[in-house]
Amino acid sequence: MNSIQNIRVTNFMEICVKELFGEILKRYSDVCQCDRCLSDIAALALNNLPPKYTTTDLGMLYSRVNLLETQYRADIYRAITMAVECVRKNPRHE
């Protein structure tokens, strides 16, 4: 019998957000770069994007090909940008 520990799922959207994250943050020199703020930005962006779960390397490859589509990439950029603006205006620290 297989156990739950052997289940392998990956939210490809999380990988995409992390890959594009630095590129977008370069435009916002006034945004706090502490771990908490960066984590908040990533979490907010991911909560505003549909998850894209994969279970195989082929699924990951298929998802990576979809990332090349202009609309798919634009949605990720928009979600990260909106999250940056939100955290910049309301950081959860002094």
C-alpha positions as CSV (number, residue, x, y, z in Angstrom):
1,M,0.0,0.0,0.0
2,N,1.3,3.4,-0.9
3,S,1.5,6.2,1.6
4,I,0.8,9.8,1.4
5,Q,4.5,10.6,1.8
6,N,5.2,9.2,-1.7
7,I,2.8,11.6,-3.4
8,R,4.7,14.1,-5.6
9,V,2.9,17.2,-6.7
10,T,4.4,20.6,-7.7
11,N,2.7,23.9,-8.1
12,F,4.4,25.1,-11.2
13,M,2.9,28.5,-10.7
14,E,5.1,28.9,-7.6
15,I,8.2,28.1,-9.7
16,C,7.1,30.7,-12.3
17,V,6.6,33.4,-9.6
18,K,10.0,32.8,-8.1
19,E,11.6,32.9,-11.6
20,L,10.1,36.3,-12.5
21,F,10.2,37.7,-9.0
22,G,13.7,39.3,-9.2
23,E,13.1,40.8,-12.6
24,I,10.1,42.7,-11.3
25,L,11.6,43.7,-8.0
26,K,14.4,45.5,-9.9
27,R,11.9,48.1,-10.8
28,Y,11.0,48.8,-7.2
29,S,14.1,50.0,-5.3
30,D,11.9,51.5,-2.6
31,V,10.3,48.1,-1.6
32,C,11.6,46.5,1.5
33,Q,13.7,43.4,0.7
34,C,13.4,41.6,4.1
35,D,12.4,38.0,4.0
36,R,8.9,38.7,5.5
37,C,8.1,41.3,2.8
38,L,9.4,39.1,0.0
39,S,7.4,36.2,1.3
40,D,4.3,38.3,1.6
41,I,4.7,39.5,-2.0
42,A,5.1,35.9,-3.3
43,A,2.2,34.7,-1.2
44,L,-0.1,37.5,-2.4
45,A,0.9,36.9,-6.0
46,L,0.3,33.2,-5.8
47,N,-3.1,33.7,-4.1
48,N,-4.2,35.7,-7.1
49,L,-3.0,33.2,-9.7
50,P,-4.6,29.8,-10.6
51,P,-2.5,26.9,-9.3
52,K,-0.9,24.7,-12.0
53,Y,-0.1,21.4,-10.3
54,T,2.1,18.8,-12.1
55,T,3.0,15.3,-11.0
56,T,5.5,14.3,-13.7
57,D,8.5,15.8,-15.5
58,L,6.5,15.7,-18.7
59,G,3.8,17.8,-17.0
60,M,6.5,20.2,-15.8
61,L,7.8,20.5,-19.4
62,Y,4.3,21.2,-20.7
63,S,3.7,23.9,-18.1
64,R,7.1,25.5,-19.0
65,V,6.0,25.7,-22.6
66,N,2.8,27.4,-21.6
67,L,4.8,30.0,-19.7
68,L,6.1,31.2,-23.1
69,E,2.5,32.3,-24.0
70,T,2.3,36.1,-23.7
71,Q,-1.0,36.1,-21.7
72,Y,0.2,33.5,-19.2
73,R,3.4,35.5,-18.6
74,A,1.4,38.8,-18.4
75,D,-0.9,37.4,-15.8
76,I,2.1,36.4,-13.6
77,Y,3.7,39.9,-14.0
78,R,0.4,41.6,-13.1
79,A,-0.1,39.4,-10.0
80,I,3.5,40.1,-8.8
81,T,3.3,43.8,-9.5
82,M,0.0,44.1,-7.6
83,A,1.4,42.2,-4.7
84,V,4.5,44.5,-4.6
85,E,2.3,47.6,-4.6
86,C,0.2,46.1,-1.7
87,V,3.2,45.2,0.4
88,R,4.9,48.5,-0.3
89,K,1.9,50.4,1.0
90,N,1.2,48.0,4.0
91,P,4.4,46.2,5.2
92,R,3.8,44.0,8.2
93,H,6.6,45.5,10.2
94,E,7.9,48.9,11.3
